[in-house]
Amino acid sequence: MIEIAPGITVDPAIRFGRPVIRDTRVPVEIIVGRVASGMSFVEITAEYDVTEEDISNALKYAAQRLSEEQIWVMV
């Protein structure tokens, strides 16, 4: 298991190496998607047994990854 960002880990044996919340099998993409769909932090913590800090870490990781993305527009 490798921590790739604060609170975010990857392990080829867990979720096919997708980024997950540390010490869980909960993928970052699920947490970010739930926030995007309008779930509150309280609802997410109850449903996925993660902390509000875990949710914040997932959002920070997603924002970091998006800032690294390059988009090529062809006109």
N, CA, C and O atoms as a Maestro MAE file, in Angstrom:
{
 s_m_m2io_version
 :::
 2.0.0
}

f_m_ct {
 s_m_title
 :::
 protein
 m_atom[300] {
  # First column is atom index #
  i_m_mmod_type
  r_m_x_coord
  r_m_y_coord
  r_m_z_coord
  i_m_residue_number
  s_m_chain_name
  s_m_pdb_residue_name
  s_m_pdb_atom_name
  i_m_atomic_number
  :::
  1 25 0.841 -1.174 0.000 1 A "MET " " N  " 7
  2 3 0.000 0.000 0.000 1 A "MET " " CA " 6
  3 2 0.886 1.237 0.000 1 A "MET " " C  " 6
  4 15 1.859 1.319 0.750 1 A "MET " " O  " 8
  5 25 0.538 2.199 -0.851 2 A "ILE " " N  " 7
  6 3 1.304 3.441 -0.975 2 A "ILE " " CA " 6
  7 2 0.361 4.615 -0.740 2 A "ILE " " C  " 6
  8 15 -0.717 4.676 -1.331 2 A "ILE " " O  " 8
  9 25 0.765 5.546 0.124 3 A "GLU " " N  " 7
  10 3 -0.019 6.758 0.321 3 A "GLU " " CA " 6
  11 2 0.396 7.749 -0.755 3 A "GLU " " C  " 6
  12 15 1.542 8.197 -0.789 3 A "GLU " " O  " 8
  13 25 -0.547 8.091 -1.639 4 A "ILE " " N  " 7
  14 3 -0.243 8.982 -2.757 4 A "ILE " " CA " 6
  15 2 -0.618 10.424 -2.478 4 A "ILE " " C  " 6
  16 15 -0.212 11.330 -3.206 4 A "ILE " " O  " 8
  17 25 -1.387 10.638 -1.432 5 A "ALA " " N  " 7
  18 3 -1.781 11.970 -0.974 5 A "ALA " " CA " 6
  19 2 -2.216 11.795 0.476 5 A "ALA " " C  " 6
  20 15 -2.473 10.670 0.905 5 A "ALA " " O  " 8
  21 25 -2.304 12.876 1.237 6 A "PRO " " N  " 7
  22 3 -2.740 12.705 2.629 6 A "PRO " " CA " 6
  23 2 -4.081 11.973 2.720 6 A "PRO " " C  " 6
  24 15 -5.097 12.449 2.214 6 A "PRO " " O  " 8
  25 25 -4.065 10.811 3.371 7 A "GLY " " N  " 7
  26 3 -5.279 10.033 3.572 7 A "GLY " " CA " 6
  27 2 -5.757 9.216 2.390 7 A "GLY " " C  " 6
  28 15 -6.801 8.569 2.470 7 A "GLY " " O  " 8
  29 25 -5.007 9.234 1.284 8 A "ILE " " N  " 7
  30 3 -5.403 8.516 0.065 8 A "ILE " " CA " 6
  31 2 -4.320 7.490 -0.263 8 A "ILE " " C  " 6
  32 15 -3.140 7.829 -0.355 8 A "ILE " " O  " 8
  33 25 -4.729 6.238 -0.439 9 A "THR " " N  " 7
  34 3 -3.760 5.181 -0.717 9 A "THR " " CA " 6
  35 2 -4.139 4.396 -1.971 9 A "THR " " C  " 6
  36 15 -5.282 4.421 -2.427 9 A "THR " " O  " 8
  37 25 -3.149 3.705 -2.507 10 A "VAL " " N  " 7
  38 3 -3.380 2.753 -3.594 10 A "VAL " " CA " 6
  39 2 -2.690 1.439 -3.238 10 A "VAL " " C  " 6
  40 15 -1.625 1.422 -2.621 10 A "VAL " " O  " 8
  41 25 -3.318 0.354 -3.638 11 A "ASP " " N  " 7
  42 3 -2.779 -0.985 -3.411 11 A "ASP " " CA " 6
  43 2 -3.349 -1.859 -4.521 11 A "ASP " " C  " 6
  44 15 -4.568 -1.959 -4.660 11 A "ASP " " O  " 8
  45 25 -2.490 -2.493 -5.312 12 A "PRO " " N  " 7
  46 3 -2.992 -3.327 -6.411 12 A "PRO " " CA " 6
  47 2 -3.984 -4.401 -5.959 12 A "PRO " " C  " 6
  48 15 -4.798 -4.862 -6.759 12 A "PRO " " O  " 8
  49 25 -3.925 -4.801 -4.695 13 A "ALA " " N  " 7
  50 3 -4.804 -5.844 -4.182 13 A "ALA " " CA " 6
  51 2 -6.154 -5.297 -3.704 13 A "ALA " " C  " 6
  52 15 -7.053 -6.067 -3.367 13 A "ALA " " O  " 8
  53 25 -6.293 -3.979 -3.677 14 A "ILE " " N  " 7
  54 3 -7.545 -3.357 -3.221 14 A "ILE " " CA " 6
  55 2 -8.116 -2.511 -4.346 14 A "ILE " " C  " 6
  56 15 -7.476 -1.572 -4.820 14 A "ILE " " O  " 8
  57 25 -9.321 -2.852 -4.767 15 A "ARG " " N  " 7
  58 3 -10.024 -2.086 -5.812 15 A "ARG " " CA " 6
  59 2 -9.186 -1.904 -7.072 15 A "ARG " " C  " 6
  60 15 -9.236 -0.855 -7.714 15 A "ARG " " O  " 8
  61 25 -8.418 -2.928 -7.421 16 A "PHE " " N  " 7
  62 3 -7.619 -2.929 -8.650 16 A "PHE " " CA " 6
  63 2 -6.627 -1.764 -8.707 16 A "PHE " " C  " 6
  64 15 -6.275 -1.291 -9.788 16 A "PHE " " O  " 8
  65 25 -6.179 -1.305 -7.530 17 A "GLY " " N  " 7
  66 3 -5.195 -0.230 -7.486 17 A "GLY " " CA " 6
  67 2 -5.769 1.165 -7.627 17 A "GLY " " C  " 6
  68 15 -5.019 2.126 -7.797 17 A "GLY " " O  " 8
  69 25 -7.094 1.296 -7.560 18 A "ARG " " N  " 7
  70 3 -7.719 2.626 -7.631 18 A "ARG " " CA " 6
  71 2 -7.477 3.357 -6.309 18 A "ARG " " C  " 6
  72 15 -7.352 2.711 -5.269 18 A "ARG " " O  " 8
  73 25 -7.410 4.682 -6.331 19 A "PRO " " N  " 7
  74 3 -7.223 5.429 -5.081 19 A "PRO " " CA " 6
  75 2 -8.417 5.241 -4.140 19 A "PRO " " C  " 6
  76 15 -9.575 5.368 -4.540 19 A "PRO " " O  " 8
  77 25 -8.100 4.936 -2.882 20 A "VAL " " N  " 7
  78 3 -9.121 4.732 -1.858 20 A "VAL " " CA " 6
  79 2 -8.796 5.553 -0.622 20 A "VAL " " C  " 6
  80 15 -7.672 6.025 -0.450 20 A "VAL " " O  " 8
  81 25 -9.794 5.717 0.232 21 A "ILE " " N  " 7
  82 3 -9.587 6.351 1.528 21 A "ILE " " CA " 6
  83 2 -8.724 5.409 2.369 21 A "ILE " " C  " 6
  84 15 -8.993 4.211 2.447 21 A "ILE " " O  " 8
  85 25 -7.685 5.966 2.999 22 A "ARG " " N  " 7
  86 3 -6.756 5.153 3.797 22 A "ARG " " CA " 6
  87 2 -7.509 4.268 4.797 22 A "ARG " " C  " 6
  88 15 -8.472 4.701 5.431 22 A "ARG " " O  " 8
  89 25 -7.054 3.035 4.921 23 A "ASP " " N  " 7
  90 3 -7.596 2.031 5.845 23 A "ASP " " CA " 6
  91 2 -9.042 1.627 5.530 23 A "ASP " " C  " 6
  92 15 -9.749 1.112 6.396 23 A "ASP " " O  " 8
  93 25 -9.474 1.865 4.284 24 A "THR " " N  " 7
  94 3 -10.806 1.424 3.864 24 A "THR " " CA " 6
  95 2 -10.688 0.845 2.451 24 A "THR " " C  " 6
  96 15 -9.603 0.791 1.871 24 A "THR " " O  " 8
  97 25 -11.807 0.424 1.926 25 A "ARG " " N  " 7
  98 3 -11.889 0.004 0.530 25 A "ARG " " CA " 6
  99 2 -12.780 0.970 -0.253 25 A "ARG " " C  " 6
  100 15 -13.257 0.643 -1.340 25 A "ARG " " O  " 8
  101 25 -12.998 2.154 0.306 26 A "VAL " " N  " 7
  102 3 -13.897 3.145 -0.287 26 A "VAL " " CA " 6
  103 2 -13.137 3.975 -1.322 26 A "VAL " " C  " 6
  104 15 -12.219 4.712 -0.961 26 A "VAL " " O  " 8
  105 25 -13.503 3.868 -2.600 27 A "PRO " " N  " 7
  106 3 -12.806 4.622 -3.642 27 A "PRO " " CA " 6
  107 2 -13.058 6.130 -3.539 27 A "PRO " " C  " 6
  108 15 -14.157 6.575 -3.204 27 A "PRO " " O  " 8
  109 25 -12.022 6.888 -3.831 28 A "VAL " " N  " 7
  110 3 -12.133 8.351 -3.843 28 A "VAL " " CA " 6
  111 2 -13.249 8.779 -4.784 28 A "VAL " " C  " 6
  112 15 -14.012 9.690 -4.463 28 A "VAL " " O  " 8
  113 25 -13.352 8.138 -5.939 29 A "GLU " " N  " 7
  114 3 -14.356 8.542 -6.927 29 A "GLU " " CA " 6
  115 2 -15.780 8.415 -6.389 29 A "GLU " " C  " 6
  116 15 -16.651 9.198 -6.767 29 A "GLU " " O  " 8
  117 25 -16.027 7.446 -5.518 30 A "ILE " " N  " 7
  118 3 -17.349 7.291 -4.917 30 A "ILE " " CA " 6
  119 2 -17.645 8.478 -4.001 30 A "ILE " " C  " 6
  120 15 -18.732 9.053 -4.055 30 A "ILE " " O  " 8
  121 25 -16.686 8.838 -3.169 31 A "ILE " " N  " 7
  122 3 -16.885 9.951 -2.238 31 A "ILE " " CA " 6
  123 2 -17.110 11.251 -3.000 31 A "ILE " " C  " 6
  124 15 -18.038 11.999 -2.693 31 A "ILE " " O  " 8
  125 25 -16.274 11.520 -3.981 32 A "VAL " " N  " 7
  126 3 -16.416 12.749 -4.762 32 A "VAL " " CA " 6
  127 2 -17.766 12.763 -5.486 32 A "VAL " " C  " 6
  128 15 -18.430 13.798 -5.543 32 A "VAL " " O  " 8
  129 25 -18.160 11.642 -6.025 33 A "GLY " " N  " 7
  130 3 -19.442 11.541 -6.705 33 A "GLY " " CA " 6
  131 2 -20.618 11.787 -5.779 33 A "GLY " " C  " 6
  132 15 -21.600 12.417 -6.170 33 A "GLY " " O  " 8
  133 25 -20.522 11.295 -4.557 34 A "ARG " " N  " 7
  134 3 -21.608 11.505 -3.596 34 A "ARG " " CA " 6
  135 2 -21.715 12.979 -3.211 34 A "ARG " " C  " 6
  136 15 -22.821 13.504 -3.086 34 A "ARG " " O  " 8
  137 25 -20.582 13.648 -3.023 35 A "VAL " " N  " 7
  138 3 -20.604 15.081 -2.731 35 A "VAL " " CA " 6
  139 2 -21.238 15.818 -3.916 35 A "VAL " " C  " 6
  140 15 -22.083 16.695 -3.733 35 A "VAL " " O  " 8
  141 25 -20.821 15.454 -5.121 36 A "ALA " " N  " 7
  142 3 -21.346 16.102 -6.333 36 A "ALA " " CA " 6
  143 2 -22.850 15.884 -6.492 36 A "ALA " " C  " 6
  144 15 -23.549 16.739 -7.035 36 A "ALA " " O  " 8
  145 25 -23.341 14.753 -6.024 37 A "SER " " N  " 7
  146 3 -24.770 14.468 -6.160 37 A "SER " " CA " 6
  147 2 -25.612 15.155 -5.094 37 A "SER " " C  " 6
  148 15 -26.841 15.092 -5.127 37 A "SER " " O  " 8
  149 25 -24.944 15.811 -4.149 38 A "GLY " " N  " 7
  150 3 -25.681 16.573 -3.144 38 A "GLY " " CA " 6
  151 2 -25.753 15.954 -1.769 38 A "GLY " " C  " 6
  152 15 -26.373 16.526 -0.873 38 A "GLY " " O  " 8
  153 25 -25.135 14.794 -1.573 39 A "MET " " N  " 7
  154 3 -25.133 14.212 -0.238 39 A "MET " " CA " 6
  155 2 -24.327 15.103 0.697 39 A "MET " " C  " 6
  156 15 -23.327 15.694 0.289 39 A "MET " " O  " 8
  157 25 -24.755 15.197 1.932 40 A "SER " " N  " 7
  158 3 -24.018 15.981 2.922 40 A "SER " " CA " 6
  159 2 -22.861 15.148 3.478 40 A "SER " " C  " 6
  160 15 -22.843 13.922 3.359 40 A "SER " " O  " 8
  161 25 -21.906 15.836 4.082 41 A "PHE " " N  " 7
  162 3 -20.789 15.128 4.713 41 A "PHE " " CA " 6
  163 2 -21.330 14.171 5.777 41 A "PHE " " C  " 6
  164 15 -20.825 13.057 5.917 41 A "PHE " " O  " 8
  165 25 -22.331 14.582 6.513 42 A "VAL " " N  " 7
  166 3 -22.908 13.740 7.569 42 A "VAL " " CA " 6
  167 2 -23.493 12.463 6.970 42 A "VAL " " C  " 6
  168 15 -23.289 11.375 7.510 42 A "VAL " " O  " 8
  169 25 -24.216 12.586 5.861 43 A "GLU " " N  " 7
  170 3 -24.792 11.403 5.205 43 A "GLU " " CA " 6
  171 2 -23.696 10.477 4.693 43 A "GLU " " C  " 6
  172 15 -23.805 9.257 4.813 43 A "GLU " " O  " 8
  173 25 -22.644 11.050 4.124 44 A "ILE " " N  " 7
  174 3 -21.547 10.238 3.582 44 A "ILE " " CA " 6
  175 2 -20.805 9.530 4.701 44 A "ILE " " C  " 6
  176 15 -20.467 8.353 4.568 44 A "ILE " " O  " 8
  177 25 -20.545 10.226 5.802 45 A "THR " " N  " 7
  178 3 -19.831 9.586 6.921 45 A "THR " " CA " 6
  179 2 -20.645 8.419 7.476 45 A "THR " " C  " 6
  180 15 -20.082 7.391 7.852 45 A "THR " " O  " 8
  181 25 -21.956 8.577 7.528 46 A "ALA " " N  " 7
  182 3 -22.812 7.503 8.046 46 A "ALA " " CA " 6
  183 2 -22.865 6.317 7.089 46 A "ALA " " C  " 6
  184 15 -22.806 5.167 7.522 46 A "ALA " " O  " 8
  185 25 -22.976 6.590 5.793 47 A "GLU " " N  " 7
  186 3 -23.133 5.505 4.815 47 A "GLU " " CA " 6
  187 2 -21.839 4.746 4.555 47 A "GLU " " C  " 6
  188 15 -21.870 3.533 4.352 47 A "GLU " " O  " 8
  189 25 -20.700 5.442 4.557 48 A "TYR " " N  " 7
  190 3 -19.436 4.799 4.158 48 A "TYR " " CA " 6
  191 2 -18.451 4.619 5.302 48 A "TYR " " C  " 6
  192 15 -17.347 4.120 5.086 48 A "TYR " " O  " 8
  193 25 -18.824 5.011 6.511 49 A "ASP " " N  " 7
  194 3 -17.956 4.863 7.681 49 A "ASP " " CA " 6
  195 2 -16.594 5.528 7.464 49 A "ASP " " C  " 6
  196 15 -15.548 4.943 7.745 49 A "ASP " " O  " 8
  197 25 -16.631 6.752 6.963 50 A "VAL " " N  " 7
  198 3 -15.436 7.573 6.801 50 A "VAL " " CA " 6
  199 2 -15.628 8.842 7.624 50 A "VAL " " C  " 6
  200 15 -16.730 9.120 8.097 50 A "VAL " " O  " 8
  201 25 -14.561 9.606 7.793 51 A "THR " " N  " 7
  202 3 -14.652 10.842 8.567 51 A "THR " " CA " 6
  203 2 -14.816 12.037 7.626 51 A "THR " " C  " 6
  204 15 -14.625 11.923 6.415 51 A "THR " " O  " 8
  205 25 -15.169 13.164 8.197 52 A "GLU " " N  " 7
  206 3 -15.253 14.383 7.392 52 A "GLU " " CA " 6
  207 2 -13.874 14.749 6.849 52 A "GLU " " C  " 6
  208 15 -13.763 15.288 5.748 52 A "GLU " " O  " 8
  209 25 -12.829 14.458 7.613 53 A "GLU " " N  " 7
  210 3 -11.464 14.687 7.128 53 A "GLU " " CA " 6
  211 2 -11.175 13.808 5.912 53 A "GLU " " C  " 6
  212 15 -10.521 14.258 4.970 53 A "GLU " " O  " 8
  213 25 -11.651 12.565 5.920 54 A "ASP " " N  " 7
  214 3 -11.479 11.673 4.770 54 A "ASP " " CA " 6
  215 2 -12.141 12.268 3.528 54 A "ASP " " C  " 6
  216 15 -11.579 12.218 2.434 54 A "ASP " " O  " 8
  217 25 -13.329 12.827 3.701 55 A "ILE " " N  " 7
  218 3 -14.052 13.428 2.580 55 A "ILE " " CA " 6
  219 2 -13.266 14.624 2.046 55 A "ILE " " C  " 6
  220 15 -13.107 14.777 0.835 55 A "ILE " " O  " 8
  221 25 -12.780 15.459 2.944 56 A "SER " " N  " 7
  222 3 -11.970 16.617 2.529 56 A "SER " " CA " 6
  223 2 -10.714 16.172 1.797 56 A "SER " " C  " 6
  224 15 -10.334 16.774 0.793 56 A "SER " " O  " 8
  225 25 -10.068 15.124 2.291 57 A "ASN " " N  " 7
  226 3 -8.867 14.607 1.626 57 A "ASN " " CA " 6
  227 2 -9.189 14.105 0.224 57 A "ASN " " C  " 6
  228 15 -8.406 14.308 -0.705 57 A "ASN " " O  " 8
  229 25 -10.336 13.452 0.067 58 A "ALA " " N  " 7
  230 3 -10.740 12.958 -1.251 58 A "ALA " " CA " 6
  231 2 -10.971 14.122 -2.207 58 A "ALA " " C  " 6
  232 15 -10.561 14.066 -3.367 58 A "ALA " " O  " 8
  233 25 -11.620 15.170 -1.730 59 A "LEU " " N  " 7
  234 3 -11.870 16.339 -2.578 59 A "LEU " " CA " 6
  235 2 -10.575 17.055 -2.942 59 A "LEU " " C  " 6
  236 15 -10.407 17.505 -4.075 59 A "LEU " " O  " 8
  237 25 -9.663 17.162 -1.985 60 A "LYS " " N  " 7
  238 3 -8.368 17.798 -2.263 60 A "LYS " " CA " 6
  239 2 -7.587 16.985 -3.302 60 A "LYS " " C  " 6
  240 15 -6.976 17.548 -4.210 60 A "LYS " " O  " 8
  241 25 -7.613 15.667 -3.158 61 A "TYR " " N  " 7
  242 3 -6.913 14.802 -4.110 61 A "TYR " " CA " 6
  243 2 -7.509 14.960 -5.511 61 A "TYR " " C  " 6
  244 15 -6.773 15.062 -6.493 61 A "TYR " " O  " 8
  245 25 -8.836 14.978 -5.601 62 A "ALA " " N  " 7
  246 3 -9.492 15.136 -6.901 62 A "ALA " " CA " 6
  247 2 -9.138 16.487 -7.519 62 A "ALA " " C  " 6
  248 15 -8.870 16.567 -8.718 62 A "ALA " " O  " 8
  249 25 -9.137 17.538 -6.719 63 A "ALA " " N  " 7
  250 3 -8.789 18.874 -7.229 63 A "ALA " " CA " 6
  251 2 -7.345 18.903 -7.720 63 A "ALA " " C  " 6
  252 15 -7.042 19.510 -8.747 63 A "ALA " " O  " 8
  253 25 -6.462 18.246 -6.983 64 A "GLN " " N  " 7
  254 3 -5.048 18.186 -7.387 64 A "GLN " " CA " 6
  255 2 -4.910 17.479 -8.725 64 A "GLN " " C  " 6
  256 15 -4.195 17.952 -9.609 64 A "GLN " " O  " 8
  257 25 -5.587 16.357 -8.877 65 A "ARG " " N  " 7
  258 3 -5.506 15.598 -10.131 65 A "ARG " " CA " 6
  259 2 -6.054 16.395 -11.297 65 A "ARG " " C  " 6
  260 15 -5.481 16.368 -12.386 65 A "ARG " " O  " 8
  261 25 -7.153 17.105 -11.088 66 A "LEU " " N  " 7
  262 3 -7.729 17.921 -12.155 66 A "LEU " " CA " 6
  263 2 -6.806 19.067 -12.541 66 A "LEU " " C  " 6
  264 15 -6.749 19.452 -13.709 66 A "LEU " " O  " 8
  265 25 -6.084 19.611 -11.572 67 A "SER " " N  " 7
  266 3 -5.178 20.718 -11.886 67 A "SER " " CA " 6
  267 2 -4.001 20.254 -12.731 67 A "SER " " C  " 6
  268 15 -3.371 21.061 -13.415 67 A "SER " " O  " 8
  269 25 -3.702 18.963 -12.689 68 A "GLU " " N  " 7
  270 3 -2.602 18.396 -13.472 68 A "GLU " " CA " 6
  271 2 -3.036 18.004 -14.884 68 A "GLU " " C  " 6
  272 15 -2.196 17.771 -15.754 68 A "GLU " " O  " 8
  273 25 -4.331 17.932 -15.105 69 A "GLU " " N  " 7
  274 3 -4.862 17.464 -16.383 69 A "GLU " " CA " 6
  275 2 -4.645 18.509 -17.480 69 A "GLU " " C  " 6
  276 15 -4.824 19.707 -17.260 69 A "GLU " " O  " 8
  277 25 -4.260 18.035 -18.648 70 A "GLN " " N  " 7
  278 3 -4.102 18.904 -19.792 70 A "GLN " " CA " 6
  279 2 -5.190 18.579 -20.809 70 A "GLN " " C  " 6
  280 15 -5.461 17.419 -21.119 70 A "GLN " " O  " 8
  281 25 -5.794 19.633 -21.310 71 A "ILE " " N  " 7
  282 3 -6.841 19.471 -22.327 71 A "ILE " " CA " 6
  283 2 -6.366 20.147 -23.597 71 A "ILE " " C  " 6
  284 15 -5.972 21.313 -23.589 71 A "ILE " " O  " 8
  285 25 -6.410 19.411 -24.669 72 A "TRP " " N  " 7
  286 3 -5.985 19.945 -25.962 72 A "TRP " " CA " 6
  287 2 -7.219 20.249 -26.794 72 A "TRP " " C  " 6
  288 15 -8.015 19.356 -27.084 72 A "TRP " " O  " 8
  289 25 -7.376 21.499 -27.176 73 A "VAL " " N  " 7
  290 3 -8.524 21.909 -27.987 73 A "VAL " " CA " 6
  291 2 -8.050 22.076 -29.417 73 A "VAL " " C  " 6
  292 15 -7.107 22.818 -29.691 73 A "VAL " " O  " 8
  293 25 -8.703 21.389 -30.309 74 A "MET " " N  " 7
  294 3 -8.346 21.477 -31.708 74 A "MET " " CA " 6
  295 2 -9.404 22.331 -32.406 74 A "MET " " C  " 6
  296 15 -10.594 22.019 -32.355 74 A "MET " " O  " 8
  297 25 -8.972 23.390 -33.048 75 A "VAL " " N  " 7
  298 3 -9.912 24.281 -33.723 75 A "VAL " " CA " 6
  299 2 -9.733 24.234 -35.217 75 A "VAL " " C  " 6
  300 15 -10.445 24.925 -35.947 75 A "VAL " " O  " 8
  :::
 }
 m_bond[299] {
  # First column is bond index #
  i_m_from
  i_m_to
  i_m_order
  :::
  1 1 2 1
  2 2 3 1
  3 3 4 2
  4 3 5 1
  5 5 6 1
  6 6 7 1
  7 7 8 2
  8 7 9 1
  9 9 10 1
  10 10 11 1
  11 11 12 2
  12 11 13 1
  13 13 14 1
  14 14 15 1
  15 15 16 2
  16 15 17 1
  17 17 18 1
  18 18 19 1
  19 19 20 2
  20 19 21 1
  21 21 22 1
  22 22 23 1
  23 23 24 2
  24 23 25 1
  25 25 26 1
  26 26 27 1
  27 27 28 2
  28 27 29 1
  29 29 30 1
  30 30 31 1
  31 31 32 2
  32 31 33 1
  33 33 34 1
  34 34 35 1
  35 35 36 2
  36 35 37 1
  37 37 38 1
  38 38 39 1
  39 39 40 2
  40 39 41 1
  41 41 42 1
  42 42 43 1
  43 43 44 2
  44 43 45 1
  45 45 46 1
  46 46 47 1
  47 47 48 2
  48 47 49 1
  49 49 50 1
  50 50 51 1
  51 51 52 2
  52 51 53 1
  53 53 54 1
  54 54 55 1
  55 55 56 2
  56 55 57 1
  57 57 58 1
  58 58 59 1
  59 59 60 2
  60 59 61 1
  61 61 62 1
  62 62 63 1
  63 63 64 2
  64 63 65 1
  65 65 66 1
  66 66 67 1
  67 67 68 2
  68 67 69 1
  69 69 70 1
  70 70 71 1
  71 71 72 2
  72 71 73 1
  73 73 74 1
  74 74 75 1
  75 75 76 2
  76 75 77 1
  77 77 78 1
  78 78 79 1
  79 79 80 2
  80 79 81 1
  81 81 82 1
  82 82 83 1
  83 83 84 2
  84 83 85 1
  85 85 86 1
  86 86 87 1
  87 87 88 2
  88 87 89 1
  89 89 90 1
  90 90 91 1
  91 91 92 2
  92 91 93 1
  93 93 94 1
  94 94 95 1
  95 95 96 2
  96 95 97 1
  97 97 98 1
  98 98 99 1
  99 99 100 2
  100 99 101 1
  101 101 102 1
  102 102 103 1
  103 103 104 2
  104 103 105 1
  105 105 106 1
  106 106 107 1
  107 107 108 2
  108 107 109 1
  109 109 110 1
  110 110 111 1
  111 111 112 2
  112 111 113 1
  113 113 114 1
  114 114 115 1
  115 115 116 2
  116 115 117 1
  117 117 118 1
  118 118 119 1
  119 119 120 2
  120 119 121 1
  121 121 122 1
  122 122 123 1
  123 123 124 2
  124 123 125 1
  125 125 126 1
  126 126 127 1
  127 127 128 2
  128 127 129 1
  129 129 130 1
  130 130 131 1
  131 131 132 2
  132 131 133 1
  133 133 134 1
  134 134 135 1
  135 135 136 2
  136 135 137 1
  137 137 138 1
  138 138 139 1
  139 139 140 2
  140 139 141 1
  141 141 142 1
  142 142 143 1
  143 143 144 2
  144 143 145 1
  145 145 146 1
  146 146 147 1
  147 147 148 2
  148 147 149 1
  149 149 150 1
  150 150 151 1
  151 151 152 2
  152 151 153 1
  153 153 154 1
  154 154 155 1
  155 155 156 2
  156 155 157 1
  157 157 158 1
  158 158 159 1
  159 159 160 2
  160 159 161 1
  161 161 162 1
  162 162 163 1
  163 163 164 2
  164 163 165 1
  165 165 166 1
  166 166 167 1
  167 167 168 2
  168 167 169 1
  169 169 170 1
  170 170 171 1
  171 171 172 2
  172 171 173 1
  173 173 174 1
  174 174 175 1
  175 175 176 2
  176 175 177 1
  177 177 178 1
  178 178 179 1
  179 179 180 2
  180 179 181 1
  181 181 182 1
  182 182 183 1
  183 183 184 2
  184 183 185 1
  185 185 186 1
  186 186 187 1
  187 187 188 2
  188 187 189 1
  189 189 190 1
  190 190 191 1
  191 191 192 2
  192 191 193 1
  193 193 194 1
  194 194 195 1
  195 195 196 2
  196 195 197 1
  197 197 198 1
  198 198 199 1
  199 199 200 2
  200 199 201 1
  201 201 202 1
  202 202 203 1
  203 203 204 2
  204 203 205 1
  205 205 206 1
  206 206 207 1
  207 207 208 2
  208 207 209 1
  209 209 210 1
  210 210 211 1
  211 211 212 2
  212 211 213 1
  213 213 214 1
  214 214 215 1
  215 215 216 2
  216 215 217 1
  217 217 218 1
  218 218 219 1
  219 219 220 2
  220 219 221 1
  221 221 222 1
  222 222 223 1
  223 223 224 2
  224 223 225 1
  225 225 226 1
  226 226 227 1
  227 227 228 2
  228 227 229 1
  229 229 230 1
  230 230 231 1
  231 231 232 2
  232 231 233 1
  233 233 234 1
  234 234 235 1
  235 235 236 2
  236 235 237 1
  237 237 238 1
  238 238 239 1
  239 239 240 2
  240 239 241 1
  241 241 242 1
  242 242 243 1
  243 243 244 2
  244 243 245 1
  245 245 246 1
  246 246 247 1
  247 247 248 2
  248 247 249 1
  249 249 250 1
  250 250 251 1
  251 251 252 2
  252 251 253 1
  253 253 254 1
  254 254 255 1
  255 255 256 2
  256 255 257 1
  257 257 258 1
  258 258 259 1
  259 259 260 2
  260 259 261 1
  261 261 262 1
  262 262 263 1
  263 263 264 2
  264 263 265 1
  265 265 266 1
  266 266 267 1
  267 267 268 2
  268 267 269 1
  269 269 270 1
  270 270 271 1
  271 271 272 2
  272 271 273 1
  273 273 274 1
  274 274 275 1
  275 275 276 2
  276 275 277 1
  277 277 278 1
  278 278 279 1
  279 279 280 2
  280 279 281 1
  281 281 282 1
  282 282 283 1
  283 283 284 2
  284 283 285 1
  285 285 286 1
  286 286 287 1
  287 287 288 2
  288 287 289 1
  289 289 290 1
  290 290 291 1
  291 291 292 2
  292 291 293 1
  293 293 294 1
  294 294 295 1
  295 295 296 2
  296 295 297 1
  297 297 298 1
  298 298 299 1
  299 299 300 2
  :::
 }
}
